[in-house]
Amino acid sequence: MAKKPISKADLAKLIRHRMDEHTECPPWISVEIRKVKTSEGPGWSAVTNPTDSISYVKCARIVGALTLELRKKYELSDD
């Protein structure tokens, strides 16, 4: 199955929207999409501010889980 291209901005909005479903993720926590190398080649990862990751560990784990889930569906477009 081919992955759907998505911009960093749209991907961040999608993840933020999904974070809103979890009470562990306060609305002020932002998400940044970074290009990374994965075992499958070039990819992306969603990260929160390091301070927020420490203060809201459960939310950081949720962001990690969302990254793994959505990485199967989306690849970064050239934006």
HTML snippet that shows the backbone in 3Dmol.js (N, CA, C, O; Angstrom):
<script src="https://3Dmol.org/build/3Dmol-min.js"></script>
<div id="view" style="width:600px;height:400px;position:relative"></div>
<script>
const pdb = `
ATOM      1  N   MET A   1       0.848  -1.182   0.000  1.00  0.00           N
ATOM      2  CA  MET A   1       0.000   0.000   0.000  1.00  0.00           C
ATOM      3  C   MET A   1       0.889   1.239   0.000  1.00  0.00           C
ATOM      4  O   MET A   1       1.782   1.366   0.837  1.00  0.00           O
ATOM      5  N   ALA A   2       0.651   2.127  -0.913  1.00  0.00           N
ATOM      6  CA  ALA A   2       1.424   3.361  -1.023  1.00  0.00           C
ATOM      7  C   ALA A   2       1.007   4.337   0.078  1.00  0.00           C
ATOM      8  O   ALA A   2      -0.163   4.429   0.449  1.00  0.00           O
ATOM      9  N   LYS A   3       1.992   5.052   0.578  1.00  0.00           N
ATOM     10  CA  LYS A   3       1.716   6.047   1.603  1.00  0.00           C
ATOM     11  C   LYS A   3       1.265   7.339   0.948  1.00  0.00           C
ATOM     12  O   LYS A   3       1.725   7.700  -0.135  1.00  0.00           O
ATOM     13  N   LYS A   4       0.368   8.019   1.617  1.00  0.00           N
ATOM     14  CA  LYS A   4      -0.160   9.283   1.117  1.00  0.00           C
ATOM     15  C   LYS A   4       0.799  10.413   1.492  1.00  0.00           C
ATOM     16  O   LYS A   4       1.201  10.514   2.651  1.00  0.00           O
ATOM     17  N   PRO A   5       1.175  11.268   0.527  1.00  0.00           N
ATOM     18  CA  PRO A   5       2.029  12.410   0.863  1.00  0.00           C
ATOM     19  C   PRO A   5       1.260  13.450   1.677  1.00  0.00           C
ATOM     20  O   PRO A   5       0.083  13.709   1.429  1.00  0.00           O
ATOM     21  N   ILE A   6       1.946  14.037   2.647  1.00  0.00           N
ATOM     22  CA  ILE A   6       1.333  15.053   3.501  1.00  0.00           C
ATOM     23  C   ILE A   6       2.409  16.058   3.898  1.00  0.00           C
ATOM     24  O   ILE A   6       3.568  15.686   4.080  1.00  0.00           O
ATOM     25  N   SER A   7       2.037  17.312   4.031  1.00  0.00           N
ATOM     26  CA  SER A   7       2.996  18.344   4.420  1.00  0.00           C
ATOM     27  C   SER A   7       3.253  18.265   5.924  1.00  0.00           C
ATOM     28  O   SER A   7       2.454  17.705   6.674  1.00  0.00           O
ATOM     29  N   LYS A   8       4.383  18.837   6.352  1.00  0.00           N
ATOM     30  CA  LYS A   8       4.705  18.874   7.772  1.00  0.00           C
ATOM     31  C   LYS A   8       3.612  19.583   8.563  1.00  0.00           C
ATOM     32  O   LYS A   8       3.219  19.131   9.639  1.00  0.00           O
ATOM     33  N   ALA A   9       3.122  20.700   8.020  1.00  0.00           N
ATOM     34  CA  ALA A   9       2.098  21.487   8.709  1.00  0.00           C
ATOM     35  C   ALA A   9       0.808  20.694   8.867  1.00  0.00           C
ATOM     36  O   ALA A   9       0.207  20.693   9.941  1.00  0.00           O
ATOM     37  N   ASP A  10       0.380  20.023   7.805  1.00  0.00           N
ATOM     38  CA  ASP A  10      -0.852  19.233   7.883  1.00  0.00           C
ATOM     39  C   ASP A  10      -0.690  18.039   8.815  1.00  0.00           C
ATOM     40  O   ASP A  10      -1.623  17.677   9.532  1.00  0.00           O
ATOM     41  N   LEU A  11       0.470  17.438   8.806  1.00  0.00           N
ATOM     42  CA  LEU A  11       0.730  16.312   9.685  1.00  0.00           C
ATOM     43  C   LEU A  11       0.726  16.762  11.147  1.00  0.00           C
ATOM     44  O   LEU A  11       0.181  16.068  12.006  1.00  0.00           O
ATOM     45  N   ALA A  12       1.322  17.907  11.433  1.00  0.00           N
ATOM     46  CA  ALA A  12       1.321  18.440  12.798  1.00  0.00           C
ATOM     47  C   ALA A  12      -0.107  18.739  13.255  1.00  0.00           C
ATOM     48  O   ALA A  12      -0.455  18.470  14.405  1.00  0.00           O
ATOM     49  N   LYS A  13      -0.930  19.289  12.375  1.00  0.00           N
ATOM     50  CA  LYS A  13      -2.338  19.557  12.711  1.00  0.00           C
ATOM     51  C   LYS A  13      -3.088  18.268  12.993  1.00  0.00           C
ATOM     52  O   LYS A  13      -3.873  18.192  13.938  1.00  0.00           O
ATOM     53  N   LEU A  14      -2.846  17.257  12.173  1.00  0.00           N
ATOM     54  CA  LEU A  14      -3.510  15.960  12.355  1.00  0.00           C
ATOM     55  C   LEU A  14      -3.129  15.350  13.705  1.00  0.00           C
ATOM     56  O   LEU A  14      -3.988  14.863  14.440  1.00  0.00           O
ATOM     57  N   ILE A  15      -1.847  15.383  14.020  1.00  0.00           N
ATOM     58  CA  ILE A  15      -1.398  14.814  15.293  1.00  0.00           C
ATOM     59  C   ILE A  15      -1.940  15.630  16.460  1.00  0.00           C
ATOM     60  O   ILE A  15      -2.380  15.059  17.457  1.00  0.00           O
ATOM     61  N   ARG A  16      -1.915  16.955  16.353  1.00  0.00           N
ATOM     62  CA  ARG A  16      -2.463  17.796  17.421  1.00  0.00           C
ATOM     63  C   ARG A  16      -3.941  17.489  17.629  1.00  0.00           C
ATOM     64  O   ARG A  16      -4.406  17.423  18.768  1.00  0.00           O
ATOM     65  N   HIS A  17      -4.679  17.302  16.545  1.00  0.00           N
ATOM     66  CA  HIS A  17      -6.103  16.960  16.633  1.00  0.00           C
ATOM     67  C   HIS A  17      -6.285  15.635  17.368  1.00  0.00           C
ATOM     68  O   HIS A  17      -7.161  15.509  18.224  1.00  0.00           O
ATOM     69  N   ARG A  18      -5.452  14.646  17.030  1.00  0.00           N
ATOM     70  CA  ARG A  18      -5.523  13.337  17.690  1.00  0.00           C
ATOM     71  C   ARG A  18      -5.101  13.438  19.157  1.00  0.00           C
ATOM     72  O   ARG A  18      -5.631  12.712  19.998  1.00  0.00           O
ATOM     73  N   MET A  19      -4.161  14.322  19.473  1.00  0.00           N
ATOM     74  CA  MET A  19      -3.744  14.529  20.860  1.00  0.00           C
ATOM     75  C   MET A  19      -4.899  15.084  21.694  1.00  0.00           C
ATOM     76  O   MET A  19      -5.012  14.783  22.882  1.00  0.00           O
ATOM     77  N   ASP A  20      -5.750  15.891  21.072  1.00  0.00           N
ATOM     78  CA  ASP A  20      -6.879  16.495  21.784  1.00  0.00           C
ATOM     79  C   ASP A  20      -7.858  15.450  22.305  1.00  0.00           C
ATOM     80  O   ASP A  20      -8.670  15.750  23.180  1.00  0.00           O
ATOM     81  N   GLU A  21      -7.796  14.247  21.790  1.00  0.00           N
ATOM     82  CA  GLU A  21      -8.663  13.156  22.246  1.00  0.00           C
ATOM     83  C   GLU A  21      -8.201  12.588  23.591  1.00  0.00           C
ATOM     84  O   GLU A  21      -8.915  11.799  24.210  1.00  0.00           O
ATOM     85  N   HIS A  22      -7.020  12.983  24.040  1.00  0.00           N
ATOM     86  CA  HIS A  22      -6.429  12.431  25.257  1.00  0.00           C
ATOM     87  C   HIS A  22      -6.281  13.512  26.318  1.00  0.00           C
ATOM     88  O   HIS A  22      -5.686  14.561  26.068  1.00  0.00           O
ATOM     89  N   THR A  23      -6.826  13.251  27.502  1.00  0.00           N
ATOM     90  CA  THR A  23      -6.742  14.232  28.590  1.00  0.00           C
ATOM     91  C   THR A  23      -5.310  14.425  29.082  1.00  0.00           C
ATOM     92  O   THR A  23      -5.011  15.431  29.727  1.00  0.00           O
ATOM     93  N   GLU A  24      -4.417  13.472  28.785  1.00  0.00           N
ATOM     94  CA  GLU A  24      -3.015  13.597  29.206  1.00  0.00           C
ATOM     95  C   GLU A  24      -2.263  14.659  28.409  1.00  0.00           C
ATOM     96  O   GLU A  24      -1.162  15.054  28.791  1.00  0.00           O
ATOM     97  N   CYS A  25      -2.844  15.119  27.314  1.00  0.00           N
ATOM     98  CA  CYS A  25      -2.179  16.096  26.436  1.00  0.00           C
ATOM     99  C   CYS A  25      -2.863  17.461  26.529  1.00  0.00           C
ATOM    100  O   CYS A  25      -3.901  17.679  25.905  1.00  0.00           O
ATOM    101  N   PRO A  26      -2.284  18.378  27.306  1.00  0.00           N
ATOM    102  CA  PRO A  26      -2.864  19.720  27.399  1.00  0.00           C
ATOM    103  C   PRO A  26      -2.861  20.416  26.038  1.00  0.00           C
ATOM    104  O   PRO A  26      -2.023  20.119  25.186  1.00  0.00           O
ATOM    105  N   PRO A  27      -3.794  21.335  25.840  1.00  0.00           N
ATOM    106  CA  PRO A  27      -3.917  21.997  24.533  1.00  0.00           C
ATOM    107  C   PRO A  27      -2.738  22.889  24.161  1.00  0.00           C
ATOM    108  O   PRO A  27      -2.577  23.220  22.986  1.00  0.00           O
ATOM    109  N   TRP A  28      -1.911  23.289  25.122  1.00  0.00           N
ATOM    110  CA  TRP A  28      -0.794  24.189  24.803  1.00  0.00           C
ATOM    111  C   TRP A  28       0.461  23.455  24.322  1.00  0.00           C
ATOM    112  O   TRP A  28       1.417  24.097  23.887  1.00  0.00           O
ATOM    113  N   ILE A  29       0.472  22.133  24.392  1.00  0.00           N
ATOM    114  CA  ILE A  29       1.648  21.395  23.921  1.00  0.00           C
ATOM    115  C   ILE A  29       1.644  21.364  22.395  1.00  0.00           C
ATOM    116  O   ILE A  29       0.672  20.936  21.771  1.00  0.00           O
ATOM    117  N   SER A  30       2.737  21.819  21.812  1.00  0.00           N
ATOM    118  CA  SER A  30       2.837  21.825  20.356  1.00  0.00           C
ATOM    119  C   SER A  30       3.646  20.620  19.879  1.00  0.00           C
ATOM    120  O   SER A  30       4.357  19.976  20.651  1.00  0.00           O
ATOM    121  N   VAL A  31       3.518  20.341  18.606  1.00  0.00           N
ATOM    122  CA  VAL A  31       4.203  19.205  17.989  1.00  0.00           C
ATOM    123  C   VAL A  31       5.016  19.711  16.814  1.00  0.00           C
ATOM    124  O   VAL A  31       4.551  20.539  16.032  1.00  0.00           O
ATOM    125  N   GLU A  32       6.227  19.207  16.699  1.00  0.00           N
ATOM    126  CA  GLU A  32       7.088  19.530  15.565  1.00  0.00           C
ATOM    127  C   GLU A  32       7.351  18.243  14.791  1.00  0.00           C
ATOM    128  O   GLU A  32       7.591  17.190  15.382  1.00  0.00           O
ATOM    129  N   ILE A  33       7.304  18.337  13.478  1.00  0.00           N
ATOM    130  CA  ILE A  33       7.591  17.193  12.624  1.00  0.00           C
ATOM    131  C   ILE A  33       9.022  17.343  12.117  1.00  0.00           C
ATOM    132  O   ILE A  33       9.399  18.375  11.562  1.00  0.00           O
ATOM    133  N   ARG A  34       9.805  16.293  12.322  1.00  0.00           N
ATOM    134  CA  ARG A  34      11.205  16.304  11.881  1.00  0.00           C
ATOM    135  C   ARG A  34      11.466  15.150  10.927  1.00  0.00           C
ATOM    136  O   ARG A  34      10.933  14.052  11.089  1.00  0.00           O
ATOM    137  N   LYS A  35      12.297  15.424   9.933  1.00  0.00           N
ATOM    138  CA  LYS A  35      12.736  14.352   9.048  1.00  0.00           C
ATOM    139  C   LYS A  35      13.759  13.514   9.802  1.00  0.00           C
ATOM    140  O   LYS A  35      14.643  14.050  10.471  1.00  0.00           O
ATOM    141  N   VAL A  36      13.633  12.190   9.688  1.00  0.00           N
ATOM    142  CA  VAL A  36      14.557  11.274  10.361  1.00  0.00           C
ATOM    143  C   VAL A  36      14.857  10.103   9.447  1.00  0.00           C
ATOM    144  O   VAL A  36      14.155   9.862   8.465  1.00  0.00           O
ATOM    145  N   LYS A  37      15.910   9.382   9.786  1.00  0.00           N
ATOM    146  CA  LYS A  37      16.204   8.133   9.098  1.00  0.00           C
ATOM    147  C   LYS A  37      15.596   7.008   9.920  1.00  0.00           C
ATOM    148  O   LYS A  37      15.803   6.933  11.131  1.00  0.00           O
ATOM    149  N   THR A  38      14.846   6.134   9.258  1.00  0.00           N
ATOM    150  CA  THR A  38      14.258   4.987   9.930  1.00  0.00           C
ATOM    151  C   THR A  38      14.878   3.719   9.380  1.00  0.00           C
ATOM    152  O   THR A  38      15.673   3.765   8.442  1.00  0.00           O
ATOM    153  N   SER A  39      14.518   2.594   9.957  1.00  0.00           N
ATOM    154  CA  SER A  39      15.021   1.313   9.451  1.00  0.00           C
ATOM    155  C   SER A  39      14.531   1.053   8.032  1.00  0.00           C
ATOM    156  O   SER A  39      15.111   0.245   7.306  1.00  0.00           O
ATOM    157  N   GLU A  40      13.467   1.736   7.642  1.00  0.00           N
ATOM    158  CA  GLU A  40      12.896   1.584   6.298  1.00  0.00           C
ATOM    159  C   GLU A  40      13.381   2.661   5.333  1.00  0.00           C
ATOM    160  O   GLU A  40      12.957   2.692   4.178  1.00  0.00           O
ATOM    161  N   GLY A  41      14.262   3.541   5.795  1.00  0.00           N
ATOM    162  CA  GLY A  41      14.760   4.626   4.959  1.00  0.00           C
ATOM    163  C   GLY A  41      14.344   5.972   5.509  1.00  0.00           C
ATOM    164  O   GLY A  41      14.066   6.092   6.702  1.00  0.00           O
ATOM    165  N   PRO A  42      14.297   7.003   4.648  1.00  0.00           N
ATOM    166  CA  PRO A  42      13.899   8.336   5.114  1.00  0.00           C
ATOM    167  C   PRO A  42      12.472   8.322   5.655  1.00  0.00           C
ATOM    168  O   PRO A  42      11.593   7.648   5.118  1.00  0.00           O
ATOM    169  N   GLY A  43      12.267   9.070   6.713  1.00  0.00           N
ATOM    170  CA  GLY A  43      10.941   9.126   7.310  1.00  0.00           C
ATOM    171  C   GLY A  43      10.763  10.406   8.091  1.00  0.00           C
ATOM    172  O   GLY A  43      11.422  11.411   7.823  1.00  0.00           O
ATOM    173  N   TRP A  44       9.874  10.364   9.053  1.00  0.00           N
ATOM    174  CA  TRP A  44       9.595  11.531   9.870  1.00  0.00           C
ATOM    175  C   TRP A  44       9.260  11.080  11.287  1.00  0.00           C
ATOM    176  O   TRP A  44       8.954   9.914  11.539  1.00  0.00           O
ATOM    177  N   SER A  45       9.327  12.032  12.192  1.00  0.00           N
ATOM    178  CA  SER A  45       8.960  11.776  13.579  1.00  0.00           C
ATOM    179  C   SER A  45       8.307  13.027  14.143  1.00  0.00           C
ATOM    180  O   SER A  45       8.700  14.147  13.816  1.00  0.00           O
ATOM    181  N   ALA A  46       7.315  12.830  14.985  1.00  0.00           N
ATOM    182  CA  ALA A  46       6.669  13.936  15.683  1.00  0.00           C
ATOM    183  C   ALA A  46       7.277  14.034  17.071  1.00  0.00           C
ATOM    184  O   ALA A  46       7.407  13.030  17.770  1.00  0.00           O
ATOM    185  N   VAL A  47       7.648  15.240  17.468  1.00  0.00           N
ATOM    186  CA  VAL A  47       8.247  15.457  18.784  1.00  0.00           C
ATOM    187  C   VAL A  47       7.605  16.667  19.456  1.00  0.00           C
ATOM    188  O   VAL A  47       7.108  17.587  18.806  1.00  0.00           O
ATOM    189  N   THR A  48       7.638  16.625  20.779  1.00  0.00           N
ATOM    190  CA  THR A  48       7.181  17.768  21.558  1.00  0.00           C
ATOM    191  C   THR A  48       8.401  18.468  22.142  1.00  0.00           C
ATOM    192  O   THR A  48       9.514  17.945  22.085  1.00  0.00           O
ATOM    193  N   ASN A  49       8.190  19.615  22.685  1.00  0.00           N
ATOM    194  CA  ASN A  49       9.246  20.363  23.367  1.00  0.00           C
ATOM    195  C   ASN A  49       9.824  19.472  24.471  1.00  0.00           C
ATOM    196  O   ASN A  49       9.061  18.820  25.184  1.00  0.00           O
ATOM    197  N   PRO A  50      11.156  19.427  24.630  1.00  0.00           N
ATOM    198  CA  PRO A  50      11.759  18.562  25.660  1.00  0.00           C
ATOM    199  C   PRO A  50      11.199  18.797  27.065  1.00  0.00           C
ATOM    200  O   PRO A  50      11.005  17.842  27.817  1.00  0.00           O
ATOM    201  N   THR A  51      10.939  20.045  27.424  1.00  0.00           N
ATOM    202  CA  THR A  51      10.372  20.333  28.742  1.00  0.00           C
ATOM    203  C   THR A  51       8.989  19.720  28.883  1.00  0.00           C
ATOM    204  O   THR A  51       8.659  19.159  29.928  1.00  0.00           O
ATOM    205  N   ASP A  52       8.170  19.825  27.825  1.00  0.00           N
ATOM    206  CA  ASP A  52       6.835  19.228  27.847  1.00  0.00           C
ATOM    207  C   ASP A  52       6.922  17.702  27.904  1.00  0.00           C
ATOM    208  O   ASP A  52       6.105  17.056  28.560  1.00  0.00           O
ATOM    209  N   SER A  53       7.903  17.134  27.225  1.00  0.00           N
ATOM    210  CA  SER A  53       8.068  15.681  27.240  1.00  0.00           C
ATOM    211  C   SER A  53       8.370  15.169  28.642  1.00  0.00           C
ATOM    212  O   SER A  53       7.939  14.081  29.023  1.00  0.00           O
ATOM    213  N   ILE A  54       9.116  15.965  29.406  1.00  0.00           N
ATOM    214  CA  ILE A  54       9.440  15.578  30.785  1.00  0.00           C
ATOM    215  C   ILE A  54       8.239  15.807  31.703  1.00  0.00           C
ATOM    216  O   ILE A  54       7.936  14.977  32.560  1.00  0.00           O
ATOM    217  N   SER A  55       7.565  16.930  31.518  1.00  0.00           N
ATOM    218  CA  SER A  55       6.432  17.274  32.375  1.00  0.00           C
ATOM    219  C   SER A  55       5.194  16.439  32.091  1.00  0.00           C
ATOM    220  O   SER A  55       4.389  16.183  32.987  1.00  0.00           O
ATOM    221  N   TYR A  56       5.044  16.017  30.851  1.00  0.00           N
ATOM    222  CA  TYR A  56       3.856  15.275  30.428  1.00  0.00           C
ATOM    223  C   TYR A  56       4.294  13.989  29.721  1.00  0.00           C
ATOM    224  O   TYR A  56       4.137  13.835  28.509  1.00  0.00           O
ATOM    225  N   VAL A  57       4.844  13.082  30.514  1.00  0.00           N
ATOM    226  CA  VAL A  57       5.411  11.847  29.966  1.00  0.00           C
ATOM    227  C   VAL A  57       4.357  11.031  29.216  1.00  0.00           C
ATOM    228  O   VAL A  57       4.633  10.505  28.138  1.00  0.00           O
ATOM    229  N   LYS A  58       3.156  10.925  29.777  1.00  0.00           N
ATOM    230  CA  LYS A  58       2.106  10.142  29.112  1.00  0.00           C
ATOM    231  C   LYS A  58       1.751  10.743  27.755  1.00  0.00           C
ATOM    232  O   LYS A  58       1.497  10.012  26.798  1.00  0.00           O
ATOM    233  N   CYS A  59       1.734  12.050  27.675  1.00  0.00           N
ATOM    234  CA  CYS A  59       1.449  12.709  26.404  1.00  0.00           C
ATOM    235  C   CYS A  59       2.574  12.433  25.404  1.00  0.00           C
ATOM    236  O   CYS A  59       2.311  12.178  24.229  1.00  0.00           O
ATOM    237  N   ALA A  60       3.806  12.484  25.862  1.00  0.00           N
ATOM    238  CA  ALA A  60       4.939  12.195  24.973  1.00  0.00           C
ATOM    239  C   ALA A  60       4.828  10.762  24.431  1.00  0.00           C
ATOM    240  O   ALA A  60       5.139  10.513  23.266  1.00  0.00           O
ATOM    241  N   ARG A  61       4.396   9.847  25.256  1.00  0.00           N
ATOM    242  CA  ARG A  61       4.200   8.462  24.801  1.00  0.00           C
ATOM    243  C   ARG A  61       3.078   8.375  23.772  1.00  0.00           C
ATOM    244  O   ARG A  61       3.166   7.611  22.810  1.00  0.00           O
ATOM    245  N   ILE A  62       2.040   9.151  23.976  1.00  0.00           N
ATOM    246  CA  ILE A  62       0.930   9.180  23.012  1.00  0.00           C
ATOM    247  C   ILE A  62       1.435   9.708  21.671  1.00  0.00           C
ATOM    248  O   ILE A  62       1.096   9.160  20.622  1.00  0.00           O
ATOM    249  N   VAL A  63       2.234  10.758  21.699  1.00  0.00           N
ATOM    250  CA  VAL A  63       2.799  11.313  20.463  1.00  0.00           C
ATOM    251  C   VAL A  63       3.663  10.258  19.768  1.00  0.00           C
ATOM    252  O   VAL A  63       3.623  10.127  18.544  1.00  0.00           O
ATOM    253  N   GLY A  64       4.434   9.516  20.543  1.00  0.00           N
ATOM    254  CA  GLY A  64       5.238   8.438  19.973  1.00  0.00           C
ATOM    255  C   GLY A  64       4.384   7.364  19.324  1.00  0.00           C
ATOM    256  O   GLY A  64       4.712   6.879  18.241  1.00  0.00           O
ATOM    257  N   ALA A  65       3.294   6.988  19.973  1.00  0.00           N
ATOM    258  CA  ALA A  65       2.395   5.981  19.417  1.00  0.00           C
ATOM    259  C   ALA A  65       1.718   6.499  18.147  1.00  0.00           C
ATOM    260  O   ALA A  65       1.556   5.757  17.177  1.00  0.00           O
ATOM    261  N   LEU A  66       1.326   7.765  18.157  1.00  0.00           N
ATOM    262  CA  LEU A  66       0.710   8.358  16.963  1.00  0.00           C
ATOM    263  C   LEU A  66       1.709   8.398  15.813  1.00  0.00           C
ATOM    264  O   LEU A  66       1.344   8.171  14.659  1.00  0.00           O
ATOM    265  N   THR A  67       2.969   8.685  16.127  1.00  0.00           N
ATOM    266  CA  THR A  67       4.006   8.683  15.101  1.00  0.00           C
ATOM    267  C   THR A  67       4.095   7.310  14.445  1.00  0.00           C
ATOM    268  O   THR A  67       4.102   7.208  13.218  1.00  0.00           O
ATOM    269  N   LEU A  68       4.162   6.266  15.246  1.00  0.00           N
ATOM    270  CA  LEU A  68       4.264   4.910  14.699  1.00  0.00           C
ATOM    271  C   LEU A  68       3.044   4.549  13.859  1.00  0.00           C
ATOM    272  O   LEU A  68       3.168   3.939  12.796  1.00  0.00           O
ATOM    273  N   GLU A  69       1.868   4.929  14.343  1.00  0.00           N
ATOM    274  CA  GLU A  69       0.628   4.631  13.614  1.00  0.00           C
ATOM    275  C   GLU A  69       0.564   5.382  12.283  1.00  0.00           C
ATOM    276  O   GLU A  69       0.294   4.788  11.240  1.00  0.00           O
ATOM    277  N   LEU A  70       0.811   6.675  12.330  1.00  0.00           N
ATOM    278  CA  LEU A  70       0.623   7.501  11.135  1.00  0.00           C
ATOM    279  C   LEU A  70       1.772   7.372  10.142  1.00  0.00           C
ATOM    280  O   LEU A  70       1.604   7.657   8.956  1.00  0.00           O
ATOM    281  N   ARG A  71       2.934   6.945  10.621  1.00  0.00           N
ATOM    282  CA  ARG A  71       4.069   6.741   9.720  1.00  0.00           C
ATOM    283  C   ARG A  71       3.762   5.636   8.705  1.00  0.00           C
ATOM    284  O   ARG A  71       4.331   5.616   7.614  1.00  0.00           O
ATOM    285  N   LYS A  72       2.870   4.729   9.064  1.00  0.00           N
ATOM    286  CA  LYS A  72       2.474   3.645   8.155  1.00  0.00           C
ATOM    287  C   LYS A  72       1.579   4.168   7.029  1.00  0.00           C
ATOM    288  O   LYS A  72       1.495   3.558   5.963  1.00  0.00           O
ATOM    289  N   LYS A  73       0.913   5.297   7.271  1.00  0.00           N
ATOM    290  CA  LYS A  73      -0.058   5.835   6.310  1.00  0.00           C
ATOM    291  C   LYS A  73       0.462   7.020   5.500  1.00  0.00           C
ATOM    292  O   LYS A  73       0.039   7.225   4.362  1.00  0.00           O
ATOM    293  N   TYR A  74       1.381   7.805   6.080  1.00  0.00           N
ATOM    294  CA  TYR A  74       1.781   9.064   5.467  1.00  0.00           C
ATOM    295  C   TYR A  74       3.290   9.166   5.280  1.00  0.00           C
ATOM    296  O   TYR A  74       4.066   8.679   6.102  1.00  0.00           O
ATOM    297  N   GLU A  75       3.687   9.799   4.198  1.00  0.00           N
ATOM    298  CA  GLU A  75       5.074  10.182   3.981  1.00  0.00           C
ATOM    299  C   GLU A  75       5.105  11.682   3.769  1.00  0.00           C
ATOM    300  O   GLU A  75       4.131  12.262   3.290  1.00  0.00           O
ATOM    301  N   LEU A  76       6.211  12.314   4.121  1.00  0.00           N
ATOM    302  CA  LEU A  76       6.290  13.769   3.970  1.00  0.00           C
ATOM    303  C   LEU A  76       6.357  14.151   2.503  1.00  0.00           C
ATOM    304  O   LEU A  76       7.093  13.564   1.709  1.00  0.00           O
ATOM    305  N   SER A  77       5.569  15.150   2.177  1.00  0.00           N
ATOM    306  CA  SER A  77       5.638  15.709   0.823  1.00  0.00           C
ATOM    307  C   SER A  77       6.740  16.751   0.792  1.00  0.00           C
ATOM    308  O   SER A  77       7.258  17.149   1.835  1.00  0.00           O
ATOM    309  N   ASP A  78       7.085  17.178  -0.375  1.00  0.00           N
ATOM    310  CA  ASP A  78       8.102  18.228  -0.531  1.00  0.00           C
ATOM    311  C   ASP A  78       7.416  19.571  -0.396  1.00  0.00           C
ATOM    312  O   ASP A  78       6.927  20.130  -1.378  1.00  0.00           O
ATOM    313  N   ASP A  79       7.379  20.090   0.824  1.00  0.00           N
ATOM    314  CA  ASP A  79       6.705  21.376   1.056  1.00  0.00           C
ATOM    315  C   ASP A  79       7.640  22.467   1.408  1.00  0.00           C
ATOM    316  O   ASP A  79       7.211  23.600   1.629  1.00  0.00           O
TER     317      ASP A  79
END
`;
const viewer = $3Dmol.createViewer("view");
viewer.addModel(pdb, "pdb");
viewer.setStyle({}, {cartoon: {color: "spectrum"}});
viewer.zoomTo();
viewer.render();
</script>
